[in-house]
Amino acid sequence: MGKAKLILGLAILALAVFVGWPIASCELANIELRGDMRDLAAQVGTRIGLTPQSTDEDFRRAVIRKAQEHEIQLEPEQVTVQRTGSDDAPVIYLAADYKVRVKMLGFSFTFHFTPSTAK
């Protein structure tokens, strides 16, 4: 009786990991992309004079490049870049809008993500 409970418990745990892993990896990639977008929007190099100010297209390309590092496919029209503030101290808002399809056990789910630099 004790071995049967142990085997059943391990089987349930394995199923939970098998089902949870694809979902957790999508969530983790989204969180990492959001952090990368916040780092890009902070423009640390520009603020201390190491790099010139980036254009909207530079930001778009950088967000797409960071997304690819996390295995997220983005097109330029899925990335929003907005500038506010003065030319000397601009505030950059970055956002992305994408969907990820997760397939498992004959089912598929679509998750919609909208990471941004807003707090």
N, C-alpha and C positions, 0 to 999 in steps of 0.2 A: 504494500500500500504506500509506503514512504517513497519508494523508487518511482512509482507511477506519478505521485504528486510532483516530485522533482523533475521528471521528464516533461510533464505537462507545463510546469512553471517555466522551464527553459524554452519550451516550444513557444509559449506565449511571449516571452521576452524576445526571442529571435524574430517572431512575427512583428512585434512592435518596433524593433530596430529596423527591420526590412522595410516597413511601411513609413516609418518616421524619417529615415535617412534622406530620401529624395526631397522631402518637404523641408527638413532642416537645412540642407545644403542650399536650397533656393533662398531661404530666409537669411542665411549667413552671407551669401553673395550680395544680397540686397543691402544688408547692414554695412558690409565692407565698401560697396559702391557709394553709399551715402557718406561714409567717412572720407573717402577719397574726394568726393565732390566738395565737401566742406573744406578740405585742405586746399583744393584748387581755388575756391572762391576767396579764401583768406588772402591770397596773393602775397605771401610772406616775402618772396624775393623782390617783388615790385615795391613793397612798402619800405624795404631797407636799401633800395637802389641797386640791387644786383641784376635784375632783369627788367627789360622794357615792359610797358603795359601790354597785356594781351588783348586781342580783338575778340569779338563774339565768336567768330569762326574758330579761333585758336581754342577757346574754351570748349566749343562743341567737339572739336577733334580730340581734345584731351579727355573729355568725359567718355567719348566712344572708345578711346584707347584703354582707359581704366576699366570700362565695362567688359571689354574683350579679355582683359587679364582675369576677370572673374567669370569668364565663359557666359557673358550676357551679350546678346546680339542687339545692337541699337543702330538706328538710322538717324541721320542728322535732323530730320523733322520730329524725332521723338525727344530731342533735347531742347530745353528752353533756357535762354540766357537773357537776363534783364539787368540793367544797370540803373542805379539810383545814386544820389549823392553828388558831390562835386567832382570835377576832373582830377583834382589833387588827391582826393580820398574817396574813390568810388566804392559803392557797396554792390557786390555782385551776387545775384540770385541765380542759382542753377537748379534745374529740375529735369527729371527724365520720366517718361511714361512708357511702360512696357509690360508685356504679358509673358509668362513662362508656362509651358505645358509640361506637366509631370505625368508620366505613364507608369502604372504599377498594377500588377495582378489583374490585367485585363481591363482596368479602369483608367481613365485619364481625367486630370483636373487641370484647370487653368487658374493660375494665380496672377493677379494684377498688382503691380508694384508702381509706386510713384515716389521714389527717393528725391529729396530736395535739400537745399541748404537752409531752409526755414527751420526755426527752432520750435 
